Amino acid sequence: MANVFLGVRRIRPESLWERYQYMKLVTLNITDKELVKNFFREVFTKEPWNDDWSDEEQLDLYMLDLMGNHNSLTLAYFDDEELVALAMGHIRHWYSATEYYIDELCVKTQLQGQGIGGKFISAIEEYLKKHDMKAIFLLTENDVPAYDFYKNHGFKELKNNVAFAKWLS
């Protein structure tokens, strides 16, 4: 199947490994909210998360929280014109360095476990280095596949940091 990529006609490689060279990292903004929202819902309403994002207003507000601020940074990974991975977070200018806090990171469900997430993380790291950011921070649960994914891609568990929450009645 022939596809157009950056104005050059090419034949789509058969193997996913060959296709990695054609994947591109793109920054998105609030004008891309519908694309991001649909992708996010598609991934996080399935295993292992099974989140209930049926409340459209709540999901719109969450997308605005993640994408609608002056320091928001949403990075997307595309295979041709297909969105295959997404990271939403914010930039923090801390005293020691500028850092990227990832609030959400996901890979298209059907493509998980095929190496795209690792390539996406590498592309994010290169982007952040070019923009003089020195660290990536994120939170995840220790009983989901993402935990091992992050550890396998060089993330270190911060032993001195603890997440606290208090549910209000």
WOSUL-V964445 format. One record per residue. N is the residue number from 1. RES is the residue in one letter. PSI is psi in degrees with one decimal (999 if undefined). Layout:
BEGIN
N_RES_PSI / N_RES_PSI
END
This chain:
BEGIN
1_M_126.3 / 2_A_140.1 / 3_N_155.9 / 4_V_129.7 / 5_F_116.3 / 6_L_38.5 / 7_G_3.3 / 8_V_128.6 / 9_R_133.0 / 10_R_162.3 / 11_I_131.3 / 12_R_123.6 / 13_P_149.7 / 14_E_-41.1 / 15_S_147.6 / 16_L_-37.8 / 17_W_-42.6 / 18_E_-33.6 / 19_R_-24.0 / 20_Y_-35.7 / 21_Q_-17.6 / 22_Y_-3.7 / 23_M_146.1 / 24_K_145.2 / 25_L_132.7 / 26_V_140.0 / 27_T_138.9 / 28_L_161.9 / 29_N_-173.1 / 30_I_-24.6 / 31_T_-14.9 / 32_D_15.4 / 33_K_-42.6 / 34_E_-42.7 / 35_L_-48.0 / 36_V_-45.3 / 37_K_-45.9 / 38_N_-41.3 / 39_F_-47.3 / 40_F_-48.9 / 41_R_-41.9 / 42_E_-40.5 / 43_V_-49.6 / 44_F_-4.5 / 45_T_1.8 / 46_K_175.8 / 47_E_146.2 / 48_P_2.4 / 49_W_-48.2 / 50_N_39.6 / 51_D_144.4 / 52_D_96.0 / 53_W_38.9 / 54_S_-18.6 / 55_D_99.5 / 56_E_-40.6 / 57_E_-43.4 / 58_Q_-40.9 / 59_L_-41.2 / 60_D_-43.1 / 61_L_-39.2 / 62_Y_-42.6 / 63_M_-40.1 / 64_L_-41.2 / 65_D_-43.4 / 66_L_-31.8 / 67_M_-13.8 / 68_G_18.5 / 69_N_160.6 / 70_H_-23.9 / 71_N_12.1 / 72_S_144.2 / 73_L_111.8 / 74_T_122.2 / 75_L_134.5 / 76_A_148.5 / 77_Y_123.7 / 78_F_139.3 / 79_D_104.5 / 80_D_-117.0 / 81_E_9.3 / 82_E_123.5 / 83_L_122.9 / 84_V_-18.3 / 85_A_154.2 / 86_L_137.2 / 87_A_128.4 / 88_M_131.4 / 89_G_-156.4 / 90_H_155.7 / 91_I_134.0 / 92_R_127.9 / 93_H_88.2 / 94_W_164.8 / 95_Y_-31.8 / 96_S_-19.5 / 97_A_165.7 / 98_T_132.4 / 99_E_155.8 / 100_Y_121.1 / 101_Y_115.3 / 102_I_120.3 / 103_D_-35.4 / 104_E_135.6 / 105_L_133.0 / 106_C_156.3 / 107_V_142.4 / 108_K_131.1 / 109_T_-47.0 / 110_Q_-16.0 / 111_L_-0.7 / 112_Q_145.6 / 113_G_9.0 / 114_Q_8.7 / 115_G_-5.7 / 116_I_-40.4 / 117_G_-42.7 / 118_G_-41.8 / 119_K_-37.9 / 120_F_-46.5 / 121_I_-44.0 / 122_S_-42.1 / 123_A_-39.5 / 124_I_-46.6 / 125_E_-44.1 / 126_E_-42.6 / 127_Y_-47.0 / 128_L_-40.4 / 129_K_-42.3 / 130_K_-23.9 / 131_H_21.7 / 132_D_33.5 / 133_M_143.9 / 134_K_-11.5 / 135_A_157.3 / 136_I_130.7 / 137_F_147.2 / 138_L_163.8 / 139_L_144.3 / 140_T_166.5 / 141_E_149.6 / 142_N_2.9 / 143_D_22.8 / 144_V_158.2 / 145_P_-27.4 / 146_A_-32.8 / 147_Y_-53.1 / 148_D_-35.2 / 149_F_-50.3 / 150_Y_-43.5 / 151_K_-39.6 / 152_N_-13.7 / 153_H_27.1 / 154_G_1.8 / 155_F_141.5 / 156_K_136.6 / 157_E_128.1 / 158_L_103.6 / 159_K_-26.4 / 160_N_-5.3 / 161_N_142.7 / 162_V_138.7 / 163_A_131.4 / 164_F_149.7 / 165_A_151.1 / 166_K_116.6 / 167_W_131.2 / 168_L_135.3 / 169_S_999
END
